[in-house]
């Protein structure tokens, strides 16, 4: 199944990124958590975003990183060559949206949890 990177992944159960990681796994998606804090979520080790981990064959990036914190990761995120980027509520960023579209990457302002719940993912 298609590989999704959860950008801003966390092991904090009160965060939406945590819920999205679990829900992606429950729906059978290959999920790779990438964040700035060490930990484990949905049985997967969180990869360090600051180290720009190499990940192959990325279908979707689902963002849980606020727009203020995104610019330093633009090059990394775009280098993954995802087919799409989902800007979850609070992560919307016209600058990154424009950069992604210029590289042929589909962008979507949506909630991953809602997309999965309504079978539109």
C-alpha positions in Angstrom: 0.0 0.0 0.0 1.1 3.6 -0.5 3.7 5.0 1.8 2.8 8.1 3.9 5.2 10.1 5.9 3.8 11.8 9.0 5.8 15.0 9.2 5.7 16.3 12.8 5.1 12.8 14.2 5.0 12.5 18.0 4.5 9.8 20.7 2.1 12.2 22.6 -1.3 10.6 22.5 -3.0 14.0 22.8 -1.7 15.2 19.4 -3.4 14.8 16.1 -0.2 13.5 14.5 -0.2 10.6 16.9 -3.8 9.8 16.0 -3.1 10.1 12.3 -0.1 7.7 12.6 -2.3 5.1 14.3 -5.2 5.6 11.9 -3.0 5.2 8.9 -1.7 1.9 10.2 -5.2 0.7 11.1 -6.3 1.4 7.5 -3.4 -0.6 6.1 -1.1 2.2 4.9 2.6 2.1 5.2 3.4 4.9 7.7 6.8 6.4 8.4 6.8 8.9 11.3 9.3 11.8 11.0 9.6 14.3 13.8 11.9 16.3 16.0 11.6 14.3 19.2 12.7 10.7 19.7 10.1 8.1 20.4 7.8 5.5 18.9 4.3 5.8 17.5 2.1 3.1 16.1 4.9 0.6 16.6 7.4 2.6 14.4 10.5 4.5 15.5 10.2 8.3 14.9 12.9 9.3 12.4 14.7 12.5 13.1 13.5 15.3 10.8 16.6 17.3 11.5 18.7 14.5 10.0 16.7 14.6 6.7 16.2 10.8 6.7 16.3 9.2 3.3 12.9 7.5 2.5 12.2 6.0 -0.9 8.9 5.7 -2.9 6.9 8.3 -0.9 3.3 8.7 -2.0 2.1 11.2 0.6 3.4 13.7 3.1 0.9 14.6 5.7 2.0 17.7 7.6 1.6 18.3 11.3 4.4 21.0 11.4 3.2 24.6 11.6 4.0 26.9 8.7 6.4 28.9 10.9 8.6 25.8 11.3 8.4 24.5 7.7 10.8 26.7 5.7 14.0 25.1 7.0 12.6 21.7 5.8 11.4 22.8 2.3 14.3 21.3 0.4 14.1 18.1 2.3 10.3 17.7 1.9 10.5 18.4 -1.8 13.5 16.1 -2.3 11.3 13.2 -1.2 9.3 13.7 -4.4 6.0 12.8 -2.9 2.9 12.5 -5.2 1.0 14.8 -2.8 1.3 16.9 0.3 -1.7 17.2 2.7 -1.7 20.4 4.7 -3.7 19.5 7.8 -5.6 22.3 9.7 -3.1 24.8 11.0 -0.3 23.8 8.6 -1.5 25.6 5.5 1.3 27.4 3.8 0.9 29.2 0.4 4.7 29.4 -0.1 5.3 25.6 0.3 2.1 24.9 -1.7 3.4 27.0 -4.6 6.9 25.3 -4.5 5.3 21.9 -4.4 2.9 22.6 -7.3 5.8 24.0 -9.4 7.4 20.5 -9.0 4.2 18.7 -10.1 3.3 17.7 -6.5 -0.4 17.6 -5.8 -1.4 19.6 -2.7 -4.5 19.4 -0.6 -5.7 21.4 2.4 -7.5 18.7 4.3 -7.6 16.7 7.5 -6.0 13.3 7.3 -8.2 11.9 10.1 -11.3 13.0 8.2 -10.0 11.6 4.9 -9.3 8.3 6.4 -12.6 8.2 8.3 -14.6 8.9 5.2 -12.6 6.6 3.0 -11.4 9.5 0.8 -7.7 9.0 1.6 
